[in-house]
Amino acid sequence: MFSIVHSVWLNELRARQIRSHGNMQWSEKPVETVADARGCSPETHTLHQQIISSVERLPDAQRSVMLLVAVEGLSSREAATVLDVPIDTVMSRLVPARLTIGESLGMPTAEPAHPRTSP
């Protein structure tokens, strides 16, 4: 149990260090541009629920990468540093996570840019 807590704490310290290198200053004032969740339409609320459900169904490794990149706004390199994995690992988790979420929302998958033709 201690090693888990220790790992989580180290990851948090790394994330704070990465975020502190940004040029924006944190303000405790409420941001007026944030949309009020209570004011969203039923369609928007349903879409939000579908997205949350899709993310919850992802494997843990894909979910943590997806949340760091999409929600926390970290770059792939920063996420790799936080998770202490190579950047290739982050990319190999991020791509299928995005595809899975897109498919669960009924979005068409992208076709290859240059389809192979048989000789």
C-alpha positions as CSV (number, residue, x, y, z in Angstrom):
1,M,0.0,0.0,0.0
2,F,2.8,2.4,0.8
3,S,4.5,1.9,-2.6
4,I,1.2,2.8,-4.3
5,V,0.8,6.0,-2.3
6,H,4.4,6.8,-2.8
7,S,4.1,6.3,-6.6
8,V,0.9,8.5,-6.7
9,W,2.7,11.2,-4.7
10,L,5.7,11.1,-7.0
11,N,3.5,11.4,-10.0
12,E,1.7,14.4,-8.5
13,L,5.1,16.1,-7.8
14,R,6.2,15.5,-11.3
15,A,2.9,16.9,-12.6
16,R,3.2,20.0,-10.4
17,Q,6.7,20.6,-11.6
18,I,5.7,20.4,-15.3
19,R,2.7,22.7,-14.7
20,S,4.9,25.2,-12.9
21,H,7.0,25.7,-16.0
22,G,4.0,27.3,-17.7
23,N,3.8,31.0,-18.1
24,M,0.3,31.4,-16.7
25,Q,-0.3,32.5,-13.2
26,W,-2.9,30.6,-11.2
27,S,-5.8,32.7,-9.9
28,E,-8.2,31.7,-7.2
29,K,-10.9,34.0,-8.7
30,P,-13.7,32.2,-10.5
31,V,-13.4,32.3,-14.2
32,E,-16.4,33.9,-15.8
33,T,-15.9,32.2,-19.2
34,V,-16.6,28.7,-17.8
35,A,-19.9,27.4,-18.9
36,D,-22.5,26.7,-16.3
37,A,-23.1,22.9,-16.3
38,R,-26.7,23.5,-15.1
39,G,-27.5,25.6,-18.2
40,C,-26.7,22.9,-20.8
41,S,-29.3,21.4,-23.1
42,P,-30.5,17.9,-22.6
43,E,-28.6,16.9,-25.8
44,T,-25.3,18.3,-24.4
45,H,-25.9,16.6,-21.1
46,T,-26.5,13.3,-22.9
47,L,-23.3,13.8,-24.9
48,H,-21.3,14.5,-21.8
49,Q,-22.7,11.4,-20.1
50,Q,-21.7,9.3,-23.2
51,I,-18.2,10.7,-23.2
52,I,-17.8,10.0,-19.4
53,S,-19.1,6.5,-19.9
54,S,-16.8,5.8,-22.8
55,V,-13.8,7.1,-20.8
56,E,-14.7,5.0,-17.8
57,R,-14.8,1.8,-20.0
58,L,-11.2,2.4,-21.3
59,P,-8.5,0.2,-19.8
60,D,-6.7,1.9,-16.9
61,A,-3.5,2.6,-18.9
62,Q,-5.4,4.2,-21.8
63,R,-7.7,6.1,-19.4
64,S,-4.8,7.7,-17.5
65,V,-3.1,8.9,-20.7
66,M,-6.4,10.2,-22.1
67,L,-7.2,12.2,-19.0
68,L,-3.7,13.7,-18.8
69,V,-3.7,14.8,-22.4
70,A,-7.4,15.6,-23.0
71,V,-8.4,16.9,-19.6
72,E,-5.3,18.1,-17.9
73,G,-3.9,19.5,-21.2
74,L,-0.5,18.0,-21.0
75,S,1.5,17.3,-24.1
76,S,2.3,13.7,-25.0
77,R,5.9,14.2,-23.8
78,E,4.7,15.7,-20.5
79,A,2.3,12.8,-20.0
80,A,5.2,10.4,-20.6
81,T,7.2,12.2,-17.9
82,V,4.3,12.1,-15.4
83,L,3.6,8.4,-16.0
84,D,7.4,7.6,-16.2
85,V,7.0,5.8,-19.5
86,P,8.4,6.3,-23.0
87,I,6.6,8.7,-25.3
88,D,6.0,5.9,-27.7
89,T,4.0,4.1,-25.0
90,V,1.9,7.2,-24.4
91,M,1.1,7.4,-28.2
92,S,0.3,3.7,-28.4
93,R,-2.2,4.1,-25.6
94,L,-3.6,7.5,-26.7
95,V,-4.5,6.6,-30.3
96,P,-6.6,3.5,-29.5
97,A,-8.3,5.4,-26.6
98,R,-9.3,8.2,-29.0
99,L,-10.6,5.7,-31.5
100,T,-12.5,3.8,-28.9
101,I,-14.2,6.9,-27.6
102,G,-15.0,8.1,-31.2
103,E,-16.5,4.7,-32.1
104,S,-18.6,4.7,-29.0
105,L,-20.0,8.1,-29.9
106,G,-20.8,6.9,-33.4
107,M,-18.1,9.0,-35.1
108,P,-16.7,7.5,-38.3
109,T,-13.1,6.3,-38.2
110,A,-10.7,8.0,-40.6
111,E,-9.8,6.2,-43.7
112,P,-6.1,5.8,-44.5
113,A,-4.7,8.8,-46.4
114,H,-3.2,6.6,-49.1
115,P,-5.1,3.4,-49.5
116,R,-3.0,0.5,-50.8
117,T,-3.6,-0.7,-54.2
118,S,-2.8,-4.2,-55.4
119,P,-0.2,-4.4,-58.2
